[in-house]
Amino acid sequence: MKHDNPEFAAIAERGTILRCQVGSGLHGTAVDGQDDRDEMGLCVEPAEYVSGLRRFEQYIFRTQPEGVRSGPGDLDLIVYSLRKWMRLALTGNPTILLPLFVPDHEIVRISELGHELRANAERILSRQAGLRFAGYLRTQRQRMLDGAIKVNRPELIEKYGFDTKYAMHMVRLGVQGVELLETGRMTLPIAEPWLGWLRDLRRGKHTQQEAIDVAAELEDRLERLVLDTSPLPEQPDHAWADQWLVRAYGQTWQAA
């Protein structure tokens, strides 16, 4: 199913409860005006898309057509059904969790339900997030070791000998995962001294091997946090999430 049609655009626009930046500009790792803008939204779809035959899971908008790489000034937007977003958030998907922690000035649009959701972040978080962070980090590190990275940025490989942006995002994932498992929060943008280190990595001031070694250390820390030391619960509060979704959808439909 195409996710960029006018029908889905209208659903996303009418039902959005939270929309914010989620890309490099949010993390603080954008450099020299090279990045596009990535945004994520959460919306409550109409009742007929829940109880009827039609389905809405997400709406996607890209300034550039499909298959064309985004560049400076371009917007990549995805607006999830609130139910789909919650399912992914409860599993600890790293990118999906970002709207819970973005600073206020990075929020494009928010409703009372959006504020309520952000206020209950601790009910959504668990050590499951650590498993997801560690899994993504392990996969990215192994691809870098194997030289199996899809070549999206040949200009970086030509200049530095490896994809420094890929390497930066790999290490960033580990840094944010460790902080989340240790504190139950993510600092956005990333705090120093890590922010400076990541920006230097993107600019080619650290080697590929340094990035791989740091990623391995962060992966080890994540695994120890998941198994033993993290203050987060083993599982998120599924009962609260279910009850909150029922209320959020019912409240929105009644108001409409």
N, C-alpha and C positions, 0 to 999 in steps of 0.2 A: 504494500500500500504506500502510495506517495504521501509524505508527511508535510509537504510544503504547499498544499492547495488552499484556495481562498476559504473554503469551509473550515478548515482547521485553524487558519489564521484568525478567523472571527471568533472561534471558540476560545483560543488562547487570549485574545484581546479582552473579551468580556469576563473571563473567569480567573484572570491572574490574581494571585494573592501575594506573590513575592517574585521580584525579578532583580537580578544583580549581576555585576561583573564576576567572572570566574577564571579569567585567563592570566597571562603573565603580568599584566598591569596590576591585577589584584595581589599577586604574590610578591610584586616588587622586583621581578627579575627581567622585565622588559628593558632593552638597551637600544639607544640611538634611534628611536622611532621606527624600529624594524617590525613591530608586531601589529597584528590585527587586534580587534576587540572581541572577546568571547563573553557571552552573557547566557545565563540560565534563568528560566522562569518556572513557576509552579502554578498550575491552574486547576480549578474545579470545573469539570466538564458537565454539560447539561444532563439531566436525569435520563433522557432517552438514549444517551451514549453509555449508560451504565446498565439499565434494565432492558433496553431494546436490542435490536440486531446490529446497530451501528456501534463502532468502537473508536475511541480517541485515546491514544497513548502519548503522543507527542507531536509538536509542531516544530518544523525546522525552517529557519530562514538563513540564507547566505547571500552576501552581496555578490559574490562571484558564483558563476554557474557550477554545477556539480562536476568534479574532476579538475577544476581550476584552483590552484593554490591561492589562499587568501594572503593579502598583503597589508601594508600600513593603511589605516583608514577604513578597512573593510570590517563588517560586522558578521559574526557567526553567532546565531541565537538558537537555542533549543528550549522549548517550553514543554515541560512534562505534565501529564495528568498527575494530580496530587497523589492518587492511589499508587501509580507506578513509581513516582519519586519516593514515596514512603517505603515501598517494598525494597527498592535499591538501597535506601538509606539504612534500613534495619540490617542489611547484610554488611554495612560498613564501606560501601563504595567510596573511594577517596574523593573523587570530583563531586559526586552527588552531595557529600556532606558540607561542601563549602558554603552554601547559602546560610547555614546555621551560624557561621562565624564571621561573615564579611562585616567590616565596619560600616556604620550608617552612611557615610558619604559614598560608598560603592553601591548602595541600593538605588535602583532606578524607580521601583514602584513597590509599595507594600500596603497590605490591608490589615485590619485587626487580627484576622486569622494568621497572617504572616508573622505579625508580632508575637502572637501566642505560640506559634510553632517554634520560633527562635528561642523563646523563653523556656521551652521544654526540651532543649537539646540533650540534656543528661538522660532523658528517658529513651532516646533513640540510640545513644552511643553504647558500645560494649566492646569487649575484647575481640569480637568478630571483625571490627575495623582493623585491628592489628594484623589479623590473618590476611585481609585483603591488601593492606599496604605492603606487607612482606611478600605476598604472592606476586603483585605487580612489580615490585622492586627486583625480586629474584628473576623474573622473566626478562625484564629490561637489561639487567646486568649480564645475564647469559647471552642475550642477543648481541650485546656489545663485545663480549668475549669471543663469540663465534663469528663475528663480522656479518651477522644476519640482519642488520638494520636496513629497512627499506630506505633507499636513497631519495629523500625529499629535499635535502638541502645540499646539493653538490657544491655550492659556493663555499660552505663552511668546511667541507672535506678538503676542497682544493686549498683553502687558506690555512687550515690548522691540522689537517691530516685525519680528522674525525669530526663527527657531527656534535659540535659542542653544545648545541641547544638540546639535543636528545640527552646528552650526558648530564646537563644541568637539571633537566626535569627528572631524571632518574634519581639523582642525589636529593633534590628537593622533596621528592616523594618520601624518602627515608627520613629526612629531617622533620617533616610535618607529621609523619606517622609516629615517630618517637615522642614528639611533644604531645600529641593527642593521647597516646596511651599513658603518658606520665601525668598529665594534668587535666585531661578531659576537655581541652580547648586547643584551638589552632590560632596562632598569632598571624594576622594578615594586615599588612604585608609581613613577610618573614623577618624576624628580628635579627639584629647583628649578634655575633659576628658571622652567622651563617649567610646572611644576605649578601654581604660583600664577597664572601668566598664563592657563592654561586654565580654572582655577576662576573667575577674574574674568570671562573670556569667557562662561562659562555663566551667570554672575550678571548679564550685560548691561553689564559695565563696559568692554567693547570693542565697537566698531561692527561691523556686518556687513562693511563694506568692509575694515576692518583684518584680519578673519579671512580674507577672500578673498586679500588681498595677502600675508599670511604663508603661506597655503597654497601660493600660486604660487611663493614663494621656496623653500619646502621641496621642492616638486615639481622645481624646477630643480636643487637639490642632489642629490636622489635620482637624477635622470637622469645627472648628472656622475659620481656614484659607480658607477652601473651600467656606464657606458661606459668608465670609466678608473681611478678612484682607490680603489675599495673593495678591501680585502684578501681578501674572500670569493672563492671559486672561481667560475668561470663556471657550473658545474653541480654539483648535490649528488652524493653518493656512492651512486649507484643500486645498485651491486653489493653494497655493505655492507648497504643497506636490505633488499634482497631476501634475502640470507643471514640477516640478523638476524630478519626476519619468519618465515622457515621454521623457525628454531631456537625462536623464542618460541612459535609455535603448537604445534610438536611437543612442546616441554617442557610446555606447559600441558595438552595433551591426554593425555600420558602420565601426568601427575600425577593427572588426573581419573579 
